Amino acid sequence: MKLKLTTEDRNAIDLILDQAAAAVKSPSPVYMPAAGAEHLKAVQTVLQFLHALPVSEPPADLASRTLAHISQATGKIVETPAKTTNSHAHRPA
């Protein structure tokens, strides 16, 4: 079964994910799409579930595999980045 988001679901997701960013960027009122309480609650439940999942490190070859997939799909050569260490990597809390 393939589920599709309704317009109200998309509005609820936009509202929850964008409200903090909008509040920081603009001290004046910002338009946000309307979303019903039931849609907001459903989105918050899903996001809380996702937040509770364990965070694992991505595979070491993720970037090179992704670029290889892009190259294969587009027929264009995409350079693989040089291996670097990222001491400032962002990890969700």
C-alpha positions in Angstrom: 0.0 0.0 0.0 1.3 3.4 -1.0 0.4 6.3 1.4 0.3 9.9 0.2 0.5 13.0 2.3 -2.5 15.2 2.0 -2.2 19.0 1.7 -3.1 19.3 5.4 -0.3 16.8 6.3 2.2 18.7 4.3 1.1 22.0 5.9 1.5 20.4 9.4 5.0 19.2 8.6 6.0 22.6 7.2 4.5 24.4 10.2 6.4 22.2 12.7 9.7 22.1 10.9 9.8 25.7 9.8 8.3 27.6 12.8 11.5 27.8 14.8 13.6 28.9 11.8 11.1 31.5 10.8 10.9 32.9 14.4 14.7 33.3 14.5 15.0 34.9 11.0 12.2 37.4 11.2 11.0 39.3 14.3 7.9 40.3 12.4 4.9 37.9 11.8 5.5 35.2 9.3 2.8 33.4 7.3 2.6 29.8 8.0 0.2 27.4 6.3 -2.9 26.3 8.2 -2.8 22.9 9.8 -5.5 21.1 11.8 -4.7 20.0 15.3 -5.0 16.3 14.4 -2.5 16.7 11.6 -0.1 18.5 13.9 -0.4 15.8 16.6 0.2 13.1 14.0 3.3 14.8 12.7 4.6 15.4 16.2 4.1 11.7 17.1 6.1 10.6 14.0 8.9 13.1 14.7 9.1 12.0 18.4 9.3 8.4 17.2 12.1 9.2 14.8 14.0 11.2 17.5 13.9 8.1 19.7 15.6 5.9 17.2 19.2 5.2 17.8 21.7 7.3 15.8 24.3 5.3 14.0 27.3 6.4 12.0 26.8 6.4 8.3 28.9 3.9 6.3 32.4 5.2 5.5 31.8 4.8 1.8 28.4 6.5 1.7 29.6 9.6 -0.2 31.5 7.6 -2.9 28.6 5.2 -3.4 26.2 8.1 -3.7 28.3 9.9 -6.2 28.8 6.6 -8.2 25.0 6.2 -8.2 24.6 9.7 -9.5 27.2 9.2 -12.2 25.5 6.0 -13.3 22.1 7.6 -13.4 23.1 10.8 -15.2 25.9 9.4 -17.4 28.2 12.2 -16.1 31.4 11.6 -14.2 31.2 12.9 -10.6 34.5 13.2 -8.8 34.8 11.4 -5.5 35.8 13.7 -2.7 39.2 13.3 -1.1 39.1 11.4 2.2 39.1 13.9 5.1 38.4 13.7 8.7 35.7 15.9 10.0 36.3 16.8 13.6 33.3 19.2 13.5 30.7 16.7 12.3 27.2 17.5 13.5 25.5 14.8 15.5 21.9 15.2 16.6 21.5 15.3 20.4 
